[in-house]
Amino acid sequence: MGQPIDTVAVIGAGVMGHGIAQAALMAGLQVRLCDAQEAALNNGVARIQESLDKLLAKHKIAQETYDHCRRALIATTDMGEAVAGAQMVFEAVPEVLEIKQAVFRKLDELTDERTILASNTSNMSISAIASSTRHPHRVLGVHFFNPVVLMKLVEVIKGEQTSEDVMQTAYDLCLRMNKTPVRVEKDAPSFIVNRINAPVRVYLGAVVDAGVAGPEEIDALLKSAGDPMGHFELSDFIGLDTVHSSMLYRAEALHPEYGPFRELEKRVKEGNLGRKTGRGFYDWTQGKPEIDLAKKTDKISVDDIKYIKYNEALKLIEEGVASSKDIDLAMVLGTGDKVGPVEACKDADASVIAARLTEIAETYRKSILSPSASLLGK
Ligand SMILES: NC(=O)c1ccc[n+]([C@@H]2O[C@H](COP(=O)([O-])OP(=O)(O)OC[C@H]3O[C@@H](n4cnc5c(N)ncnc54)[C@H](O)[C@@H]3O)[C@@H](O)[C@H]2O)c1
């Protein structure tokens, strides 16, 4: 290991893969972009080209960088051709364990032991993905955020057997790609950002299911407090099928209470998946929904959400998943929160937070929202 990286391959040319390829090109690397579907590959290349044209027109990249990006991209549907000569491979195929394992099995055959294999999974166990290879020490998670070219954050995740050398090489490459990497030291489901947001999703879903407040009333509260998007508006934007499957994954990997809430299940069953189908929690047929801030609920408080995020952050620190500094950095860069969850509660009284979390956990019968050991002073 430790070989200098000048060529990378990206497997999957969809939403994330084309963005990772573009960020790598802009960092001066040679890039091989691969997709199983010719149409998806062509679409990925067209999106890169369109984005580069815009960046050049706005003087956000130099002519030299633009010319390099055009010259240094090879697109292919042949995985063997894509990985030949690459020192690192980024996998960005759909979030289905069997698909990812099949890709890694093939990568294991096609590359030599020194090639680093990175998965862009949002939630899944890196160790489970690595188990389909003969050399799991060279497999890690490198989790970019959408849109890749704009979002600075990358979570660099250590699987059970990932070597330190592989972690460091990937971390350094992210820096070269003009990103801010944070280390995730332990392979815990959903890593940092998605994991800290997970109990918030559970709580707000339970509030809606109980009829205490509706999605628009909750979103009006959050937007009034300065969030750029409401929670349910963002779920619609991501796609309710995606939200649903990541909740199912956490229900299996972490605790059944992380599973989908009734109002989400209902919409997914109806095929109302949010923005992409025109309807979800909101009607998107006329464009972005107008959220009436006057409807904001007084049945819950923004402090509840602050406490829930802090609580989950403490659990990650207790489990040794990441440091408080990296958690705060990841949440600020990955979600647009103005301060991280630890910083946000640094002057709050732990007993007040613990009491409120206990009340919420009991009201909605969600033990996962109960205060962490460190909040209880254990
Ligand atoms: N979309 C997001 O906002 C986001 C953010 C962070 C991480 N992720 C993660 O990134 C990964 C990719 O997500 P996406 O949104 O880019 O998905 P996508 O559906 O847009 O793209 C996936 C691409 O993989 C291709 N593909 C499928 N099987 C393949 C194979 N065997 N070989 C080569 N190509 C294959 C598909 O044709 C498709 O073009 C997932 O693990 C997802 O969880 C997504």
PDBQT file of the ligand as one rigid body, heavy atoms in Angstrom, charges set to zero:
ROOT
HETATM    1  N1  LIG A 401     -28.172  10.276  -3.547  1.00  0.00    +0.000 N 
HETATM    2  C1  LIG A 401     -27.665  10.784  -2.438  1.00  0.00    +0.000 C 
HETATM    3  O1  LIG A 401     -28.048  11.873  -1.983  1.00  0.00    +0.000 OA
HETATM    4  C2  LIG A 401     -26.563  10.035  -1.711  1.00  0.00    +0.000 A 
HETATM    5  C3  LIG A 401     -25.771  10.716  -0.781  1.00  0.00    +0.000 A 
HETATM    6  C4  LIG A 401     -24.711  10.040  -0.153  1.00  0.00    +0.000 A 
HETATM    7  C5  LIG A 401     -24.481   8.706  -0.442  1.00  0.00    +0.000 A 
HETATM    8  N2  LIG A 401     -25.290   8.055  -1.339  1.00  0.00    +0.000 N 
HETATM    9  C6  LIG A 401     -24.977   6.641  -1.613  1.00  0.00    +0.000 C 
HETATM   10  O2  LIG A 401     -24.287   6.559  -2.859  1.00  0.00    +0.000 OA
HETATM   11  C7  LIG A 401     -24.599   5.325  -3.498  1.00  0.00    +0.000 C 
HETATM   12  C8  LIG A 401     -25.123   5.608  -4.887  1.00  0.00    +0.000 C 
HETATM   13  O3  LIG A 401     -26.291   6.376  -4.777  1.00  0.00    +0.000 OA
HETATM   14  P1  LIG A 401     -26.864   7.263  -5.989  1.00  0.00    +0.000 P 
HETATM   15  O4  LIG A 401     -27.867   8.167  -5.398  1.00  0.00    +0.000 OA
HETATM   16  O5  LIG A 401     -25.717   7.804  -6.783  1.00  0.00    +0.000 OA
HETATM   17  O6  LIG A 401     -27.597   6.110  -6.843  1.00  0.00    +0.000 OA
HETATM   18  P2  LIG A 401     -28.061   6.172  -8.363  1.00  0.00    +0.000 P 
HETATM   19  O7  LIG A 401     -29.182   5.221  -8.474  1.00  0.00    +0.000 OA
HETATM   20  O8  LIG A 401     -28.245   7.574  -8.815  1.00  0.00    +0.000 OA
HETATM   21  O9  LIG A 401     -26.792   5.584  -9.172  1.00  0.00    +0.000 OA
HETATM   22  C9  LIG A 401     -26.372   4.245  -9.072  1.00  0.00    +0.000 C 
HETATM   23  C10 LIG A 401     -25.784   3.832 -10.424  1.00  0.00    +0.000 C 
HETATM   24  O10 LIG A 401     -25.161   2.563 -10.265  1.00  0.00    +0.000 OA
HETATM   25  C11 LIG A 401     -25.348   1.844 -11.495  1.00  0.00    +0.000 C 
HETATM   26  N3  LIG A 401     -25.137   0.424 -11.217  1.00  0.00    +0.000 N 
HETATM   27  C12 LIG A 401     -25.986  -0.467 -10.633  1.00  0.00    +0.000 A 
HETATM   28  N4  LIG A 401     -25.384  -1.677 -10.537  1.00  0.00    +0.000 NA
HETATM   29  C13 LIG A 401     -24.141  -1.534 -11.078  1.00  0.00    +0.000 A 
HETATM   30  C14 LIG A 401     -23.049  -2.422 -11.267  1.00  0.00    +0.000 A 
HETATM   31  N5  LIG A 401     -23.124  -3.688 -10.876  1.00  0.00    +0.000 N 
HETATM   32  N6  LIG A 401     -21.936  -1.945 -11.864  1.00  0.00    +0.000 NA
HETATM   33  C15 LIG A 401     -21.858  -0.660 -12.270  1.00  0.00    +0.000 A 
HETATM   34  N7  LIG A 401     -22.866   0.236 -12.112  1.00  0.00    +0.000 NA
HETATM   35  C16 LIG A 401     -23.986  -0.204 -11.516  1.00  0.00    +0.000 A 
HETATM   36  C17 LIG A 401     -26.755   2.201 -11.917  1.00  0.00    +0.000 C 
HETATM   37  O11 LIG A 401     -26.948   1.964 -13.305  1.00  0.00    +0.000 OA
HETATM   38  C18 LIG A 401     -26.824   3.675 -11.537  1.00  0.00    +0.000 C 
HETATM   39  O12 LIG A 401     -26.474   4.511 -12.617  1.00  0.00    +0.000 OA
HETATM   40  C19 LIG A 401     -25.588   4.604  -2.581  1.00  0.00    +0.000 C 
HETATM   41  O13 LIG A 401     -24.886   3.733  -1.743  1.00  0.00    +0.000 OA
HETATM   42  C20 LIG A 401     -26.197   5.745  -1.772  1.00  0.00    +0.000 C 
HETATM   43  O14 LIG A 401     -26.674   5.340  -0.512  1.00  0.00    +0.000 OA
HETATM   44  C21 LIG A 401     -26.310   8.684  -1.991  1.00  0.00    +0.000 A 
ENDROOT
TORSDOF 0
